């Protein structure tokens, strides 16, 4: 049972990775050279979001990582202080 | 030269070239300079993340399970646990 579960997770990761890579590469590297009235432009948001979205996700991700780290360290420090008294 | 130094050098050179392009010292066309070039570090980062996803996903997909080795391993674990218990080691 876990084997099928692993394969499903693997396939999902593979699909998401390929999709994100293809979409983002086209968005940043090809769309700027495409004319404004080309029908394909409809599929992609304005270029501003091509930079804003990853930067925003990066900020959220790094903040949550450091926040989690701080939380863990504070908790363990409090526990050590309690034990010492 | 260690691996870390290698990676750091490559990143520094690439970053330097990118920065030169950013401040206008490289011959870039107008669309490239204003829209494509500033996004290049993000493209690299997103590609790195996507590559990691694809690598892990693909390996998970093609991983061959070996049931006989699993059984053998479980039996060896059981034998080791019993053996250590007789020698007074605390095992769950």
Backbone of each chain as nested JSON, in Angstrom:
{
  "chains": [
    {"id": "A", "residues": [
      {"number": 1, "name": "UNK", "atoms": {"N": [0.833, -1.21, 0.0], "CA": [0.0, 0.0, 0.0], "C": [0.859, 1.248, 0.0]}},
      {"number": 2, "name": "UNK", "atoms": {"N": [1.911, 1.218, 0.833], "CA": [2.782, 2.406, 0.871], "C": [3.504, 2.582, -0.45]}},
      {"number": 3, "name": "UNK", "atoms": {"N": [3.686, 1.488, -1.207], "CA": [4.378, 1.621, -2.478], "C": [3.565, 2.462, -3.454]}},
      {"number": 4, "name": "UNK", "atoms": {"N": [2.265, 2.178, -3.536], "CA": [1.405, 2.963, -4.42], "C": [1.361, 4.413, -3.943]}},
      {"number": 5, "name": "UNK", "atoms": {"N": [1.302, 4.583, -2.617], "CA": [1.271, 5.936, -2.075], "C": [2.527, 6.697, -2.469]}},
      {"number": 6, "name": "UNK", "atoms": {"N": [3.701, 6.032, -2.366], "CA": [4.957, 6.679, -2.753], "C": [4.943, 7.045, -4.224]}},
      {"number": 7, "name": "UNK", "atoms": {"N": [4.459, 6.102, -5.062], "CA": [4.46, 6.386, -6.5], "C": [3.555, 7.556, -6.819]}},
      {"number": 8, "name": "UNK", "atoms": {"N": [2.414, 7.647, -6.111], "CA": [1.503, 8.761, -6.368], "C": [2.168, 10.08, -5.994]}},
      {"number": 9, "name": "UNK", "atoms": {"N": [2.823, 10.114, -4.827], "CA": [3.529, 11.327, -4.409], "C": [4.602, 11.678, -5.418]}},
      {"number": 10, "name": "UNK", "atoms": {"N": [5.355, 10.647, -5.882], "CA": [6.408, 10.888, -6.862], "C": [5.864, 11.469, -8.144]}},
      {"number": 11, "name": "UNK", "atoms": {"N": [4.755, 10.869, -8.641], "CA": [4.168, 11.365, -9.877], "C": [3.681, 12.799, -9.698]}},
      {"number": 12, "name": "UNK", "atoms": {"N": [3.068, 13.093, -8.539], "CA": [2.581, 14.45, -8.288], "C": [3.732, 15.446, -8.287]}},
      {"number": 13, "name": "UNK", "atoms": {"N": [4.831, 15.114, -7.579], "CA": [5.99, 16.017, -7.551], "C": [6.524, 16.249, -8.955]}},
      {"number": 14, "name": "UNK", "atoms": {"N": [6.639, 15.145, -9.713], "CA": [7.148, 15.245, -11.081], "C": [6.28, 16.185, -11.915]}},
      {"number": 15, "name": "UNK", "atoms": {"N": [4.944, 15.976, -11.841], "CA": [4.027, 16.805, -12.612], "C": [4.123, 18.27, -12.231]}},
      {"number": 16, "name": "UNK", "atoms": {"N": [4.083, 18.548, -10.906], "CA": [4.134, 19.938, -10.455], "C": [5.445, 20.587, -10.867]}},
      {"number": 17, "name": "UNK", "atoms": {"N": [6.564, 19.863, -10.686], "CA": [7.864, 20.425, -11.057], "C": [7.928, 20.768, -12.525]}},
      {"number": 18, "name": "UNK", "atoms": {"N": [7.497, 19.833, -13.388], "CA": [7.556, 20.085, -14.829], "C": [6.665, 21.262, -15.203]}},
      {"number": 19, "name": "UNK", "atoms": {"N": [5.437, 21.264, -14.642], "CA": [4.484, 22.331, -14.977], "C": [5.038, 23.702, -14.6]}},
      {"number": 20, "name": "UNK", "atoms": {"N": [5.499, 23.822, -13.339], "CA": [6.015, 25.111, -12.859], "C": [7.192, 25.557, -13.704]}},
      {"number": 21, "name": "UNK", "atoms": {"N": [8.12, 24.621, -14.0], "CA": [9.3, 24.994, -14.772], "C": [8.913, 25.511, -16.157]}},
      {"number": 22, "name": "UNK", "atoms": {"N": [8.058, 24.731, -16.87], "CA": [7.68, 25.126, -18.225], "C": [6.969, 26.474, -18.226]}},
      {"number": 23, "name": "UNK", "atoms": {"N": [5.918, 26.595, -17.36], "CA": [5.127, 27.825, -17.339], "C": [5.989, 29.023, -17.008]}},
      {"number": 24, "name": "UNK", "atoms": {"N": [6.837, 28.921, -15.963], "CA": [7.62, 30.074, -15.558], "C": [8.671, 30.442, -16.597]}},
      {"number": 25, "name": "UNK", "atoms": {"N": [9.288, 29.409, -17.243], "CA": [10.292, 29.705, -18.267], "C": [9.658, 30.46, -19.435]}},
      {"number": 26, "name": "UNK", "atoms": {"N": [8.499, 29.975, -19.904], "CA": [7.831, 30.676, -21.004], "C": [7.461, 32.087, -20.573]}},
      {"number": 27, "name": "UNK", "atoms": {"N": [6.935, 32.218, -19.347], "CA": [6.468, 33.508, -18.839], "C": [7.585, 34.555, -18.841]}},
      {"number": 28, "name": "UNK", "atoms": {"N": [8.774, 34.151, -18.33], "CA": [9.84, 35.145, -18.176], "C": [10.719, 35.281, -19.41]}},
      {"number": 29, "name": "UNK", "atoms": {"N": [10.924, 34.181, -20.157], "CA": [11.921, 34.236, -21.217], "C": [11.342, 34.421, -22.613]}},
      {"number": 30, "name": "UNK", "atoms": {"N": [10.066, 34.081, -22.821], "CA": [9.538, 34.119, -24.18], "C": [8.476, 35.198, -24.346]}},
      {"number": 31, "name": "UNK", "atoms": {"N": [7.601, 35.352, -23.341], "CA": [6.482, 36.286, -23.475], "C": [6.934, 37.723, -23.74]}},
      {"number": 32, "name": "UNK", "atoms": {"N": [8.045, 38.227, -23.113], "CA": [8.439, 39.616, -23.401], "C": [8.655, 39.891, -24.891]}},
      {"number": 33, "name": "UNK", "atoms": {"N": [8.977, 38.848, -25.689], "CA": [9.232, 39.084, -27.099], "C": [8.006, 38.893, -27.962]}},
      {"number": 34, "name": "UNK", "atoms": {"N": [6.867, 38.551, -27.333], "CA": [5.644, 38.288, -28.083], "C": [4.831, 39.571, -28.152]}},
      {"number": 35, "name": "UNK", "atoms": {"N": [4.215, 39.863, -29.315], "CA": [3.452, 41.113, -29.483], "C": [2.278, 41.176, -28.522]}},
      {"number": 36, "name": "UNK", "atoms": {"N": [1.833, 42.383, -28.255], "CA": [0.758, 42.608, -27.298], "C": [-0.55, 41.948, -27.712]}},
      {"number": 37, "name": "UNK", "atoms": {"N": [-0.807, 41.862, -29.036], "CA": [-2.119, 41.355, -29.467], "C": [-2.088, 39.893, -29.834]}},
      {"number": 38, "name": "UNK", "atoms": {"N": [-0.991, 39.18, -29.505], "CA": [-0.937, 37.745, -29.778], "C": [-1.906, 37.015, -28.848]}},
      {"number": 39, "name": "UNK", "atoms": {"N": [-2.677, 36.018, -29.359], "CA": [-3.657, 35.339, -28.493], "C": [-3.023, 34.625, -27.304]}},
      {"number": 40, "name": "UNK", "atoms": {"N": [-1.757, 34.203, -27.419], "CA": [-1.142, 33.456, -26.307], "C": [-0.956, 34.322, -25.074]}},
      {"number": 41, "name": "UNK", "atoms": {"N": [-0.881, 35.655, -25.246], "CA": [-0.654, 36.545, -24.108], "C": [-1.751, 36.44, -23.058]}},
      {"number": 42, "name": "UNK", "atoms": {"N": [-2.939, 35.948, -23.51], "CA": [-4.076, 35.849, -22.585], "C": [-3.77, 34.884, -21.444]}},
      {"number": 43, "name": "UNK", "atoms": {"N": [-2.949, 33.84, -21.757], "CA": [-2.722, 32.802, -20.757], "C": [-1.804, 33.258, -19.634]}},
      {"number": 44, "name": "UNK", "atoms": {"N": [-1.084, 34.398, -19.82], "CA": [-0.068, 34.76, -18.838], "C": [-0.391, 36.126, -18.22]}},
      {"number": 45, "name": "UNK", "atoms": {"N": [-0.298, 36.232, -16.89], "CA": [-0.503, 37.534, -16.229], "C": [0.587, 38.526, -16.631]}},
      {"number": 46, "name": "UNK", "atoms": {"N": [0.45, 39.826, -16.314], "CA": [1.473, 40.812, -16.661], "C": [2.83, 40.468, -16.067]}},
      {"number": 47, "name": "UNK", "atoms": {"N": [3.891, 40.958, -16.703], "CA": [5.259, 40.61, -16.3], "C": [5.557, 40.952, -14.853]}},
      {"number": 48, "name": "UNK", "atoms": {"N": [4.873, 41.985, -14.319], "CA": [5.137, 42.404, -12.949], "C": [4.988, 41.23, -11.996]}},
      {"number": 49, "name": "UNK", "atoms": {"N": [3.947, 40.385, -12.271], "CA": [3.692, 39.262, -11.373], "C": [4.75, 38.173, -11.508]}},
      {"number": 50, "name": "UNK", "atoms": {"N": [5.453, 38.148, -12.669], "CA": [6.477, 37.126, -12.857], "C": [7.609, 37.314, -11.861]}},
      {"number": 51, "name": "UNK", "atoms": {"N": [7.795, 38.561, -11.381], "CA": [8.821, 38.824, -10.367], "C": [8.194, 38.885, -8.993]}},
      {"number": 52, "name": "UNK", "atoms": {"N": [6.988, 39.474, -8.89], "CA": [6.378, 39.672, -7.578], "C": [6.019, 38.353, -6.911]}},
      {"number": 53, "name": "UNK", "atoms": {"N": [5.451, 37.402, -7.689], "CA": [4.986, 36.158, -7.076], "C": [6.114, 35.341, -6.451]}},
      {"number": 54, "name": "UNK", "atoms": {"N": [7.213, 35.044, -7.17], "CA": [8.295, 34.286, -6.511], "C": [8.894, 35.022, -5.324]}},
      {"number": 55, "name": "UNK", "atoms": {"N": [9.06, 36.362, -5.445], "CA": [9.643, 37.115, -4.33], "C": [8.743, 37.011, -3.104]}},
      {"number": 56, "name": "UNK", "atoms": {"N": [7.436, 37.149, -3.324], "CA": [6.495, 37.058, -2.207], "C": [6.556, 35.685, -1.555]}},
      {"number": 57, "name": "UNK", "atoms": {"N": [6.546, 34.621, -2.389], "CA": [6.615, 33.264, -1.838], "C": [7.909, 33.042, -1.073]}},
      {"number": 58, "name": "UNK", "atoms": {"N": [9.019, 33.603, -1.6], "CA": [10.307, 33.476, -0.924], "C": [10.246, 34.12, 0.454]}},
      {"number": 59, "name": "UNK", "atoms": {"N": [9.689, 35.35, 0.515], "CA": [9.617, 36.061, 1.794], "C": [8.78, 35.269, 2.786]}},
      {"number": 60, "name": "UNK", "atoms": {"N": [7.612, 34.781, 2.33], "CA": [6.751, 33.998, 3.226], "C": [7.48, 32.751, 3.714]}},
      {"number": 61, "name": "UNK", "atoms": {"N": [8.147, 32.051, 2.778], "CA": [8.841, 30.81, 3.129], "C": [9.953, 31.035, 4.132]}},
      {"number": 62, "name": "UNK", "atoms": {"N": [10.829, 32.021, 3.852], "CA": [11.968, 32.26, 4.736], "C": [11.487, 32.721, 6.107]}},
      {"number": 63, "name": "UNK", "atoms": {"N": [10.44, 33.613, 6.112], "CA": [9.902, 34.069, 7.397], "C": [9.36, 32.903, 8.208]}},
      {"number": 64, "name": "UNK", "atoms": {"N": [8.613, 32.01, 7.551], "CA": [8.044, 30.894, 8.312], "C": [9.135, 29.972, 8.836]}},
      {"number": 65, "name": "UNK", "atoms": {"N": [10.207, 29.759, 8.027], "CA": [11.295, 28.896, 8.506], "C": [11.952, 29.489, 9.737]}},
      {"number": 66, "name": "UNK", "atoms": {"N": [12.309, 30.777, 9.659], "CA": [12.975, 31.395, 10.803], "C": [12.037, 31.539, 11.99]}},
      {"number": 67, "name": "UNK", "atoms": {"N": [10.749, 31.784, 11.708], "CA": [9.788, 31.87, 12.802], "C": [9.675, 30.542, 13.534]}},
      {"number": 68, "name": "UNK", "atoms": {"N": [9.592, 29.462, 12.755], "CA": [9.523, 28.139, 13.363], "C": [10.757, 27.845, 14.198]}},
      {"number": 69, "name": "UNK", "atoms": {"N": [11.952, 28.18, 13.641], "CA": [13.208, 27.981, 14.359], "C": [13.197, 28.743, 15.681]}},
      {"number": 70, "name": "UNK", "atoms": {"N": [12.793, 30.04, 15.623], "CA": [12.771, 30.851, 16.843], "C": [11.833, 30.25, 17.876]}},
      {"number": 71, "name": "UNK", "atoms": {"N": [10.657, 29.8, 17.395], "CA": [9.685, 29.22, 18.314], "C": [10.283, 28.015, 19.038]}},
      {"number": 72, "name": "UNK", "atoms": {"N": [10.919, 27.125, 18.251], "CA": [11.526, 25.937, 18.856], "C": [12.605, 26.311, 19.851]}},
      {"number": 73, "name": "UNK", "atoms": {"N": [13.469, 27.272, 19.483], "CA": [14.564, 27.644, 20.373], "C": [14.039, 28.282, 21.656]}},
      {"number": 74, "name": "UNK", "atoms": {"N": [13.0, 29.14, 21.542], "CA": [12.434, 29.758, 22.739], "C": [11.844, 28.708, 23.657]}},
      {"number": 75, "name": "UNK", "atoms": {"N": [11.137, 27.746, 23.019], "CA": [10.503, 26.716, 23.852], "C": [11.551, 25.91, 24.617]}},
      {"number": 76, "name": "UNK", "atoms": {"N": [12.63, 25.536, 23.925], "CA": [13.645, 24.715, 24.595], "C": [14.4, 25.523, 25.644]}},
      {"number": 77, "name": "UNK", "atoms": {"N": [14.585, 26.846, 25.386], "CA": [15.259, 27.685, 26.384], "C": [14.395, 27.812, 27.623]}},
      {"number": 78, "name": "UNK", "atoms": {"N": [13.072, 27.964, 27.414], "CA": [12.173, 28.082, 28.559], "C": [12.183, 26.803, 29.381]}},
      {"number": 79, "name": "UNK", "atoms": {"N": [12.239, 25.665, 28.649], "CA": [12.242, 24.385, 29.353], "C": [13.523, 24.221, 30.166]}},
      {"number": 80, "name": "UNK", "atoms": {"N": [14.662, 24.661, 29.574], "CA": [15.941, 24.55, 30.294], "C": [15.936, 25.447, 31.526]}},
      {"number": 81, "name": "UNK", "atoms": {"N": [15.376, 26.678, 31.379], "CA": [15.33, 27.601, 32.522], "C": [14.452, 27.014, 33.636]}},
      {"number": 82, "name": "UNK", "atoms": {"N": [13.349, 26.386, 33.253], "CA": [12.441, 25.814, 34.255], "C": [13.12, 24.689, 35.017]}},
      {"number": 83, "name": "UNK", "atoms": {"N": [13.897, 23.884, 34.254], "CA": [14.588, 22.76, 34.895], "C": [15.649, 23.243, 35.875]}},
      {"number": 84, "name": "UNK", "atoms": {"N": [16.275, 24.403, 35.549], "CA": [17.393, 24.886, 36.366], "C": [16.921, 25.392, 37.717]}},
      {"number": 85, "name": "UNK", "atoms": {"N": [15.673, 25.953, 37.744], "CA": [15.21, 26.557, 39.015], "C": [14.878, 25.477, 40.052]}}
    ]},
    {"id": "B", "residues": [
      {"number": 1, "name": "UNK", "atoms": {"N": [40.564, 22.951, -4.117], "CA": [39.378, 23.805, -3.982], "C": [38.193, 22.948, -3.574]}},
      {"number": 2, "name": "UNK", "atoms": {"N": [37.561, 23.276, -2.462], "CA": [36.435, 22.479, -1.999], "C": [35.207, 22.747, -2.854]}},
      {"number": 3, "name": "UNK", "atoms": {"N": [34.205, 21.887, -2.656], "CA": [32.965, 22.016, -3.415], "C": [32.294, 23.354, -3.136]}},
      {"number": 4, "name": "UNK", "atoms": {"N": [32.313, 23.753, -1.847], "CA": [31.66, 25.008, -1.477], "C": [32.339, 26.181, -2.168]}},
      {"number": 5, "name": "UNK", "atoms": {"N": [33.684, 26.155, -2.203], "CA": [34.402, 27.244, -2.877], "C": [34.062, 27.268, -4.356]}},
      {"number": 6, "name": "UNK", "atoms": {"N": [33.954, 26.083, -4.974], "CA": [33.617, 26.02, -6.386], "C": [32.267, 26.674, -6.657]}},
      {"number": 7, "name": "UNK", "atoms": {"N": [31.256, 26.251, -5.869], "CA": [29.903, 26.792, -6.05], "C": [29.906, 28.295, -5.826]}},
      {"number": 8, "name": "UNK", "atoms": {"N": [30.612, 28.732, -4.765], "CA": [30.633, 30.16, -4.458], "C": [31.275, 30.945, -5.592]}},
      {"number": 9, "name": "UNK", "atoms": {"N": [32.372, 30.422, -6.17], "CA": [33.039, 31.128, -7.271], "C": [32.115, 31.24, -8.479]}},
      {"number": 10, "name": "UNK", "atoms": {"N": [31.477, 30.098, -8.84], "CA": [30.573, 30.134, -9.99], "C": [29.455, 31.144, -9.775]}},
      {"number": 11, "name": "UNK", "atoms": {"N": [28.869, 31.119, -8.571], "CA": [27.785, 32.054, -8.269], "C": [28.276, 33.5, -8.341]}},
      {"number": 12, "name": "UNK", "atoms": {"N": [29.494, 33.748, -7.82], "CA": [30.014, 35.116, -7.827], "C": [30.219, 35.604, -9.255]}},
      {"number": 13, "name": "UNK", "atoms": {"N": [30.773, 34.737, -10.115], "CA": [31.001, 35.16, -11.501], "C": [29.675, 35.431, -12.204]}},
      {"number": 14, "name": "UNK", "atoms": {"N": [28.73, 34.49, -12.056], "CA": [27.422, 34.675, -12.697], "C": [26.746, 35.935, -12.173]}},
      {"number": 15, "name": "UNK", "atoms": {"N": [26.831, 36.149, -10.857], "CA": [26.227, 37.345, -10.265], "C": [26.863, 38.619, -10.781]}},
      {"number": 16, "name": "UNK", "atoms": {"N": [28.2, 38.574, -10.955], "CA": [28.893, 39.737, -11.479], "C": [28.453, 40.075, -12.899]}},
      {"number": 17, "name": "UNK", "atoms": {"N": [28.374, 39.047, -13.748], "CA": [27.934, 39.272, -15.13], "C": [26.516, 39.833, -15.146]}},
      {"number": 18, "name": "UNK", "atoms": {"N": [25.625, 39.244, -14.292], "CA": [24.242, 39.708, -14.238], "C": [24.182, 41.173, -13.817]}},
      {"number": 19, "name": "UNK", "atoms": {"N": [25.009, 41.536, -12.808], "CA": [25.002, 42.903, -12.323], "C": [25.474, 43.87, -13.404]}},
      {"number": 20, "name": "UNK", "atoms": {"N": [26.524, 43.455, -14.153], "CA": [26.986, 44.299, -15.252], "C": [25.871, 44.557, -16.248]}},
      {"number": 21, "name": "UNK", "atoms": {"N": [25.127, 43.475, -16.59], "CA": [24.011, 43.647, -17.507], "C": [22.957, 44.569, -16.938]}},
      {"number": 22, "name": "UNK", "atoms": {"N": [22.775, 44.499, -15.606], "CA": [21.747, 45.314, -14.967], "C": [22.063, 46.797, -15.072]}},
      {"number": 23, "name": "UNK", "atoms": {"N": [23.353, 47.179, -14.869], "CA": [23.682, 48.609, -14.873], "C": [24.002, 49.101, -16.27]}},
      {"number": 24, "name": "UNK", "atoms": {"N": [23.841, 48.258, -17.284], "CA": [23.904, 48.749, -18.653], "C": [25.244, 48.625, -19.348]}},
      {"number": 25, "name": "UNK", "atoms": {"N": [26.194, 47.883, -18.774], "CA": [27.512, 47.806, -19.393], "C": [27.612, 46.696, -20.435]}},
      {"number": 26, "name": "UNK", "atoms": {"N": [26.538, 45.891, -20.624], "CA": [26.575, 44.84, -21.643], "C": [25.657, 45.233, -22.796]}},
      {"number": 27, "name": "UNK", "atoms": {"N": [25.998, 44.829, -24.037], "CA": [25.13, 45.178, -25.18], "C": [23.871, 44.308, -25.208]}},
      {"number": 28, "name": "UNK", "atoms": {"N": [22.795, 44.799, -24.563], "CA": [21.549, 44.046, -24.552], "C": [20.483, 44.815, -25.321]}},
      {"number": 29, "name": "UNK", "atoms": {"N": [19.555, 44.059, -25.985], "CA": [18.453, 44.733, -26.669], "C": [17.503, 45.315, -25.619]}},
      {"number": 30, "name": "UNK", "atoms": {"N": [16.613, 46.21, -26.039], "CA": [15.818, 46.958, -25.073], "C": [14.864, 46.073, -24.273]}},
      {"number": 31, "name": "UNK", "atoms": {"N": [14.152, 45.14, -24.997], "CA": [13.229, 44.254, -24.26], "C": [13.997, 43.386, -23.29]}},
      {"number": 32, "name": "UNK", "atoms": {"N": [15.127, 42.827, -23.751], "CA": [15.902, 41.954, -22.865], "C": [16.321, 42.734, -21.625]}},
      {"number": 33, "name": "UNK", "atoms": {"N": [16.824, 43.96, -21.806], "CA": [17.377, 44.689, -20.669], "C": [16.295, 45.044, -19.668]}},
      {"number": 34, "name": "UNK", "atoms": {"N": [15.095, 45.413, -20.14], "CA": [14.111, 45.902, -19.177], "C": [13.237, 44.794, -18.621]}},
      {"number": 35, "name": "UNK", "atoms": {"N": [12.993, 43.706, -19.404], "CA": [12.022, 42.728, -18.911], "C": [12.633, 41.375, -18.586]}},
      {"number": 36, "name": "UNK", "atoms": {"N": [13.581, 40.888, -19.403], "CA": [14.075, 39.521, -19.197], "C": [15.209, 39.497, -18.181]}},
      {"number": 37, "name": "UNK", "atoms": {"N": [16.175, 40.423, -18.335], "CA": [17.402, 40.35, -17.53], "C": [17.174, 40.435, -16.026]}},
      {"number": 38, "name": "UNK", "atoms": {"N": [16.315, 41.373, -15.534], "CA": [16.16, 41.452, -14.072], "C": [15.545, 40.189, -13.476]}},
      {"number": 39, "name": "UNK", "atoms": {"N": [14.832, 39.395, -14.288], "CA": [14.175, 38.21, -13.743], "C": [15.088, 37.002, -13.694]}},
      {"number": 40, "name": "UNK", "atoms": {"N": [16.299, 37.098, -14.278], "CA": [17.142, 35.905, -14.397], "C": [17.482, 35.205, -13.08]}},
      {"number": 41, "name": "UNK", "atoms": {"N": [17.817, 35.909, -11.981], "CA": [18.083, 35.178, -10.721], "C": [16.871, 34.39, -10.257]}},
      {"number": 42, "name": "UNK", "atoms": {"N": [15.668, 34.977, -10.423], "CA": [14.463, 34.257, -10.028], "C": [14.254, 33.035, -10.913]}},
      {"number": 43, "name": "UNK", "atoms": {"N": [14.547, 33.176, -12.223], "CA": [14.444, 32.027, -13.125], "C": [15.352, 30.914, -12.638]}},
      {"number": 44, "name": "UNK", "atoms": {"N": [16.596, 31.291, -12.239], "CA": [17.538, 30.284, -11.746], "C": [16.996, 29.606, -10.5]}},
      {"number": 45, "name": "UNK", "atoms": {"N": [16.449, 30.394, -9.56], "CA": [15.933, 29.837, -8.314], "C": [14.756, 28.906, -8.561]}},
      {"number": 46, "name": "UNK", "atoms": {"N": [13.792, 29.362, -9.392], "CA": [12.622, 28.539, -9.697], "C": [13.043, 27.259, -10.402]}},
      {"number": 47, "name": "UNK", "atoms": {"N": [14.022, 27.372, -11.336], "CA": [14.499, 26.179, -12.035], "C": [15.138, 25.203, -11.069]}},
      {"number": 48, "name": "UNK", "atoms": {"N": [15.917, 25.729, -10.084], "CA": [16.537, 24.853, -9.091], "C": [15.478, 24.105, -8.302]}},
      {"number": 49, "name": "UNK", "atoms": {"N": [14.433, 24.831, -7.857], "CA": [13.357, 24.177, -7.112], "C": [12.642, 23.136, -7.943]}},
      {"number": 50, "name": "UNK", "atoms": {"N": [12.331, 23.497, -9.207], "CA": [11.643, 22.554, -10.092], "C": [12.511, 21.332, -10.346]}},
      {"number": 51, "name": "UNK", "atoms": {"N": [13.826, 21.525, -10.515], "CA": [14.725, 20.394, -10.741], "C": [14.71, 19.466, -9.54]}},
      {"number": 52, "name": "UNK", "atoms": {"N": [14.73, 20.025, -8.327], "CA": [14.692, 19.192, -7.127], "C": [13.406, 18.369, -7.085]}},
      {"number": 53, "name": "UNK", "atoms": {"N": [12.258, 19.029, -7.372], "CA": [10.973, 18.329, -7.378], "C": [10.997, 17.176, -8.365]}},
      {"number": 54, "name": "UNK", "atoms": {"N": [11.442, 17.477, -9.606], "CA": [11.416, 16.47, -10.659], "C": [12.316, 15.298, -10.301]}},
      {"number": 55, "name": "UNK", "atoms": {"N": [13.517, 15.602, -9.776], "CA": [14.456, 14.551, -9.4], "C": [13.852, 13.614, -8.36]}},
      {"number": 56, "name": "UNK", "atoms": {"N": [13.344, 14.185, -7.265], "CA": [12.779, 13.372, -6.193], "C": [11.567, 12.602, -6.693]}},
      {"number": 57, "name": "UNK", "atoms": {"N": [10.677, 13.295, -7.433], "CA": [9.468, 12.646, -7.925], "C": [9.793, 11.473, -8.83]}},
      {"number": 58, "name": "UNK", "atoms": {"N": [10.726, 11.679, -9.763], "CA": [11.076, 10.609, -10.697], "C": [11.657, 9.417, -9.95]}},
      {"number": 59, "name": "UNK", "atoms": {"N": [12.552, 9.676, -8.992], "CA": [13.173, 8.568, -8.265], "C": [12.157, 7.822, -7.411]}},
      {"number": 60, "name": "UNK", "atoms": {"N": [11.198, 8.572, -6.827], "CA": [10.137, 7.893, -6.086], "C": [9.341, 6.978, -7.009]}},
      {"number": 61, "name": "UNK", "atoms": {"N": [9.117, 7.437, -8.237], "CA": [8.288, 6.701, -9.173], "C": [8.945, 5.404, -9.619]}},
      {"number": 62, "name": "UNK", "atoms": {"N": [10.277, 5.41, -9.89], "CA": [10.929, 4.233, -10.462], "C": [11.606, 3.366, -9.41]}},
      {"number": 63, "name": "UNK", "atoms": {"N": [11.377, 3.672, -8.122], "CA": [12.071, 2.912, -7.095], "C": [11.535, 1.492, -7.037]}},
      {"number": 64, "name": "UNK", "atoms": {"N": [12.45, 0.526, -7.157], "CA": [12.043, -0.879, -7.136], "C": [12.056, -1.413, -5.713]}},
      {"number": 65, "name": "UNK", "atoms": {"N": [10.885, -1.86, -5.26], "CA": [10.853, -2.447, -3.918], "C": [11.23, -3.916, -3.977]}},
      {"number": 66, "name": "UNK", "atoms": {"N": [11.96, -4.435, -2.963], "CA": [12.346, -5.834, -2.936], "C": [11.747, -6.478, -1.696]}},
      {"number": 67, "name": "UNK", "atoms": {"N": [10.634, -7.23, -1.839], "CA": [9.946, -7.768, -0.654], "C": [10.788, -8.78, 0.122]}},
      {"number": 68, "name": "UNK", "atoms": {"N": [11.651, -9.574, -0.593], "CA": [12.438, -10.577, 0.128], "C": [13.438, -9.9, 1.044]}},
      {"number": 69, "name": "UNK", "atoms": {"N": [14.059, -8.828, 0.547], "CA": [15.031, -8.118, 1.384], "C": [14.343, -7.514, 2.593]}},
      {"number": 70, "name": "UNK", "atoms": {"N": [13.087, -7.057, 2.4], "CA": [12.328, -6.483, 3.502], "C": [12.083, -7.53, 4.579]}},
      {"number": 71, "name": "UNK", "atoms": {"N": [11.605, -8.733, 4.146], "CA": [11.353, -9.796, 5.116], "C": [12.621, -10.161, 5.863]}},
      {"number": 72, "name": "UNK", "atoms": {"N": [13.717, -10.305, 5.091], "CA": [14.979, -10.697, 5.701], "C": [15.417, -9.669, 6.734]}},
      {"number": 73, "name": "UNK", "atoms": {"N": [15.238, -8.367, 6.368], "CA": [15.649, -7.304, 7.278], "C": [14.818, -7.322, 8.553]}},
      {"number": 74, "name": "UNK", "atoms": {"N": [13.492, -7.497, 8.425], "CA": [12.641, -7.531, 9.607], "C": [13.044, -8.676, 10.523]}},
      {"number": 75, "name": "UNK", "atoms": {"N": [13.376, -9.822, 9.912], "CA": [13.78, -10.964, 10.732], "C": [15.086, -10.684, 11.449]}},
      {"number": 76, "name": "UNK", "atoms": {"N": [16.033, -10.07, 10.734], "CA": [17.317, -9.75, 11.367], "C": [17.124, -8.784, 12.52]}},
      {"number": 77, "name": "UNK", "atoms": {"N": [16.207, -7.795, 12.337], "CA": [15.937, -6.836, 13.411], "C": [15.391, -7.566, 14.626]}},
      {"number": 78, "name": "UNK", "atoms": {"N": [14.454, -8.503, 14.38], "CA": [13.864, -9.246, 15.486], "C": [14.923, -10.052, 16.22]}},
      {"number": 79, "name": "UNK", "atoms": {"N": [15.786, -10.729, 15.468], "CA": [16.848, -11.524, 16.094], "C": [17.772, -10.647, 16.923]}},
      {"number": 80, "name": "UNK", "atoms": {"N": [18.131, -9.47, 16.371], "CA": [19.019, -8.574, 17.1], "C": [18.374, -8.099, 18.389]}},
      {"number": 81, "name": "UNK", "atoms": {"N": [17.064, -7.764, 18.306], "CA": [16.354, -7.31, 19.505], "C": [16.355, -8.39, 20.571]}},
      {"number": 82, "name": "UNK", "atoms": {"N": [16.027, -9.637, 20.176], "CA": [15.99, -10.732, 21.154], "C": [17.358, -10.923, 21.786]}},
      {"number": 83, "name": "UNK", "atoms": {"N": [18.383, -10.88, 20.932], "CA": [19.738, -11.102, 21.426], "C": [20.129, -10.042, 22.453]}},
      {"number": 84, "name": "UNK", "atoms": {"N": [19.802, -8.756, 22.114], "CA": [20.167, -7.69, 23.044], "C": [19.368, -7.782, 24.335]}},
      {"number": 85, "name": "UNK", "atoms": {"N": [18.115, -8.235, 24.241], "CA": [17.294, -8.356, 25.453], "C": [17.896, -9.357, 26.431]}},
      {"number": 86, "name": "UNK", "atoms": {"N": [18.431, -10.459, 25.871], "CA": [19.044, -11.428, 26.767], "C": [20.268, -10.854, 27.437]}},
      {"number": 87, "name": "UNK", "atoms": {"N": [20.926, -9.865, 26.778], "CA": [22.103, -9.245, 27.379], "C": [21.72, -8.042, 28.223]}},
      {"number": 88, "name": "UNK", "atoms": {"N": [20.453, -7.931, 28.629], "CA": [19.984, -6.893, 29.531], "C": [20.082, -5.494, 28.983]}},
      {"number": 89, "name": "UNK", "atoms": {"N": [19.843, -5.326, 27.674], "CA": [19.735, -3.978, 27.097], "C": [18.254, -3.653, 26.998]}},
      {"number": 90, "name": "UNK", "atoms": {"N": [17.872, -2.426, 27.359], "CA": [16.458, -2.052, 27.406], "C": [15.925, -1.759, 26.001]}},
      {"number": 91, "name": "UNK", "atoms": {"N": [15.146, -2.684, 25.457], "CA": [14.589, -2.483, 24.113], "C": [13.081, -2.591, 24.178]}},
      {"number": 92, "name": "UNK", "atoms": {"N": [12.386, -1.711, 23.482], "CA": [10.915, -1.724, 23.503], "C": [10.372, -3.014, 22.943]}}
    ]}
  ]
}
